[in-house]
Amino acid sequence: MNDDYYFDIKKKRPEEIYKNVLDYFSGERLENYANSKNIQRIQLKITKRAFELMQLQKKEALILDAGCGPGFASFYIKHIGYNVVAFDIIKDFLSYFDINDLNPLVADMTALPFKPNSFDGIISISALQWIYRDTKNKEMTKLFVDLILSFYKVLKFGSKAIFQFYPKNEIILEHMKNIINSNSNFKGGFIIDNPNNPKKRKIFLILEK
Ligand SMILES: C[S@@+](CC[C@H](N)C(=O)[O-])C[C@H]1O[C@@H](n2cnc3c(N)ncnc32)[C@H](O)[C@@H]1O
């Protein structure tokens, strides 16, 4: 893990204001997110980078899009020729999918409803901060442990999970690293693109089973 960075975001993020993601993404806000070409463009760029970090060697692979929202990442994964399973905790997001042969599921990242060793890769774009953001919150810590165990179970050996997310500071990253190391055999760490540019900074967690 790279330790040569420092960040501490002062501005309150949505997940600090809304305890439950279902209260934040609803009604007009959900519709605006799902229909925004600008957000689609940003999420696509992040997905491409996440895929680069996955370094998938296989030509045929089954990829899980965890916290898929309206499906921006799934669309790209399908487009480049892989099979995708997509899920989100918010049912209303899933009706925006316009990929015919893709049937997204309602599911929770902390309790994945899939068989062990099912996926050649997992991608999760801009969702993890909703699950773990407060190092003092025991319930949140437990959910993050559940997520790690669940992701470990459904990944095939030698496969990777790539998360892009928005942590508030590097203390959270340290806690995450300790939780992952003490609860799983995942290898990996964080990669931070543009660490010194707050507007362009993108944080990825890479976990390999
Ligand atoms: C900012 S959106 C990103 C959606 C999509 N990945 C994208 O790139 O556009 C965050 C998503 O995480 C989902 N999410 C948050 N907590 C979740 C959980 N426990 N299980 C599944 N999805 C969750 C939300 O419902 C929301 O769709």
The ligand as an ORCA input file, in Angstrom:
! r2SCAN-3c Opt
* xyz 0 1
  C     -23.144      6.719     -6.552
  S     -24.084      5.304     -6.919
  C     -23.065      4.502     -8.120
  C     -23.865      3.606     -9.017
  C     -23.077      2.962    -10.140
  N     -22.075      2.047     -9.647
  C     -22.443      4.013    -11.003
  O     -21.221      3.974    -11.194
  O     -23.163      4.872    -11.512
  C     -23.870      4.282     -5.467
  C     -24.666      3.010     -5.564
  O     -24.328      2.124     -4.510
  C     -25.487      1.424     -4.166
  N     -25.346      0.818     -2.838
  C     -25.092      1.435     -1.663
  N     -25.063      0.541     -0.650
  C     -25.292     -0.674     -1.212
  C     -25.376     -1.987     -0.703
  N     -25.229     -2.243      0.614
  N     -25.619     -2.998     -1.545
  C     -25.787     -2.760     -2.877
  N     -25.728     -1.536     -3.429
  C     -25.486     -0.495     -2.610
  C     -26.548      2.497     -4.220
  O     -27.839      1.984     -4.209
  C     -26.175      3.245     -5.490
  O     -26.795      2.727     -6.612
*
